[in-house]
Amino acid sequence: MPVLVASDLDRTLIYSAAALALTMPDARAPRLLCVEVHEAKPLSFMTETSAQLLTDLGDAAVFVPTTTRTRKQYQRINLPGPAPKYAICANGGHLLVDGVTDQDWHGSVLARLADECAPLAEVQEHLTKTADPLWLRKQRIAEDLFVYLVVERELLPEEWVKELAAWAENRGWTVSLQGRKIYFVPKPLTKSSAVREVARRTGAELTLAAGDSLLDADLLLAADRGWRPGHGELADTAWTAPEITALPERGVLAGERILREFLKGVRGQ
C-alpha cells in the first residue's frame, strides 16, 4: 500500500529569506535552492540537501503539498522532484488533481461552510470596523473562502487578537496569527479533511504529516505520525499530541530534518 505524506509548505518545507534562521557562521551556511519567484524576485528557499530528499520522497511515496496558500500562490512554487498528482490549497478548500481543481470536492466544502459558519461577508464587515489602520497593512480575501490580514506585528494589540478570536469562535470561525499575517478561517475548512479524501482515493494506509502553525494541528492529529519544527505557533505554545514529534531544529534546517524523518517513515525505519 502507498504511504501518503502530507506536508505544509511555508516555514515547514520552504522558507522566505526572513525565516531561514541561518544562525551558523556564514562560511558554514547550507547551499540554498530558490523554489519560488514572485514579481521577478526570489521569495522561497530550501537547502540543496532538502531538494534531493524531496526528490527521493516523491519517488517513494504519495507526496501531497498541503497549504493555506491560494491556488495562484501555490502555483508559483517550483518544487524539486516528481510533480505531485495531488495538492491541497486554501486550507483544504481546493483539492488539485494534476493541477486542476476537483469541482466535486470544492462543492462539498462550500455546502458545509454554508451550513455551519457565519458568512464571509459578516467577518469582512467586522474586520473593517475593528481593525486599526495604524497597524493594518492589507486585507485580503482568499479564494472567497477565508480572510487574512497583513499587519505590523510590533504595533498589533494582543488584546484585539484575543477579542477577535472569541468573536470568531461563536460564529464557527478560527483565528491564527502567523508572523505578519492573521488568518480568519471557517472551522470546517481543514487540511485534514482533504488529506483523508486523498488517502481514500489512493488506498494509503499510512499517513505522515508535518506543519508549524495552529492551522496544521488538525492535519497532524489526523496523521499516523507527525512532526513539527522548533519554530512557529505550535512550538511557541508547546503544542503536542501522541505520535507527534517536536523537533529541535529551527528555520530551513528544520525542513531538511522533516524530510529525513518522512523518508525514514516511508521506509519503515
Secondary structure, DSSP 8 states (H G I E B T S, - for coil): --EEEEE--BTTTBEEGGG----S-GGG---EEEEEEETTEEEEEEEHHHHHHHHHHHHHSEEEEB-SS-HHHHTTB--SSS--SEEEEGGGTEEEETTEE-HHHHHHHHHHHHHHS--HHHHHHHHHHH--TTTEEEEEEETTTEEEEEE-GGG--HHHHHHHHHHHHTTTEEEEEETTEEEEEETT--HHHHHHHHHHHHT-SEEEEE--SGGGHHHHHHSSEEEE-SSSHHHHTT---TTEEE----THHHHHHHHHHHHHHHTT-
